Amino acid sequence: MRARPGRHHSDAPHDLRDTLRFSAQHGIPPGITPISLDEAPKTLDAMAAGGVRGRQVIVF
């Protein structure tokens, strides 16, 4: 996989599966912030302004 500017090499789907499996096996909760679909525009604005840390997950 070729590195791309602004993107971490561990964003590949197989790497994420391995990470989640390891975390589950060792009782490590994922570092996510669940948000509603209504909150998505506000979260995108905050991301563009650099005010969001971690991963935001839309819960349907």
Summary of the structure (lengths in Angstrom):
residues: 60
radius of gyration: 13.9
end to end distance: 31.9
largest distance: 35.4
contacts: 97
relative contact order: 0.15
helix: 47%
strand: 13%
